[in-house]
Amino acid sequence: MSAFGKQPNPQLNGHGELQHLLTIEGLPREMLTRILDTAAPFSEVAEREVKKVPLLRGKSVFNLFFENSTRTRTTFEIAAKRLSADVINLNISTSSANKGETLLDTADNLAAMQADMFVVRHASSGAPHLLAQHLAATGRDHIHVVNAGDGRHAHPTQGLLDMYTIRHYKTDFTQLTIAIVGDVLHSRVARSQIHALTTLGVPEVRVIAPKTLLPTGIERLGVRVFNDMREGLRGVDVVMMLRLQNERMQGALLPSTQEYFKSYGLTPEKLSLAKPDAIVMHPGPMNRGVEIDSAVADGGQAVILPQVTFGIAVRMAVMAMLAGS
Amino acid sequence: MPVATHLPDAEALCAALADAMRPHVDPAATALVGIHTGGVWVAARLHAALGLKIPPGSIDVSFYRDDFNQRGLHANAKTSQIPFDVEGAHIVIVDDVLHTGRTIRAAMNELFDYGRPARIDLAVLTDRGGRELPIAPTFCPHSLSLPAAQILALERADDGGLSFRLIEK
């Protein structure tokens, strides 16, 4: 749910350009397609002797990570550096937040240091929206906000890099059956994936999970729900695995991780029910032997490492589009 | 300034440009790099006409433009492709129309991110004037003077034929 209610999309400026990237929900298909199209030429930059283009020269990008994430922070950092921006990493869970400084106070201080962009990861859903609202209300809407994952709400760049990966291998979204498997309840990644897939016209999006790991009313997002993994994987083109969010698990939602693996772990045997050319994706970090068998994770159908590489190009595209808006 | 009523014949200029370049290129060692989009079409013609061995490269200068802060990122940026080793190469940058020189500067900046060429030349079909940087073509069979409000654009028909069109800004 957008913190802005029914207001015009706060992610777009008056010219319809991307001003912030807070969530995929509500972005038109043309915008998603444009981001994916823009990412393609950025992926070539990594092949050069000098893996840098000068677009964000002189701009300061602050990575504000109120929650730990090595991979996401690193890929944002590489993306910003390949755009020639100056990057400042702040792991705030170990910094001022412990001294009681709020998100907005932190941002105000960094804005006073001439920040041009905030990349925000926060445990509270809506934190990046709040920041964007605050910047607009204080006349600093030239500063752009990228949501790098907020609570259970959204992780839009992960959703976009997943779409880039699917388009790279499968070309046409309108011909695909795609299954999202695992801990949907706690997953901001799953929400971003579902919004992106339905916006891009995927005719059948399946969600496979035990009842205890499904949010109520998930069907309203336009997905088919399966509690039986074998049934749900039959004939799919893409299997998108989710990480079992152990650290978010409160109470006994599952009997044990071994039990979970038996029912919902992706093994070669279960994968064989999907189309023979199906690809397997995972946002990382993987729990081997919990949601995915090593034979699948390291197998020929896995595109998990290409996802990481594509993630840099997609984040470059997003940051370049924001900075140029 | 008189308005150009007769636009140059793009096909004839392609042939004239190839003739001008022929004595100065080594078919085994000279590499062409066309600038998207018109320059890529011209580079393909020159590559065939001159019988060059090295496949032509293409550059989209969207990531190197000097007006990014004013105009943002171009909506349809293409992937640059340089299918040869730039280090020590003799490269001819190919574009359709030379105007301010800013695109050529951006293209040279981009090329240097692939390596250090031994030499760069510039080949264009026509020079329409209006330079804003100290850049001059090495090979240029035609020139005309156009008011700043007009854009001279190269177009390609379905049958591959090239022609010029004048667009009012």
Interface residues (C-beta under 8 A of the other chain):
Chain A: E17 R34 D37 T38 A40 P41 F42 S43 E44 V45 R48 E49 V50 K52 V53 P54 L55 A320 M321 A323 G324 S325
Chain B: D60 S62 F63 Y64 F68 N69 R71 G72 L73 A75 N76 A77 K78 T79 S80 Q81 V86 E87 N109 E110 F112 D113 Y114 G115
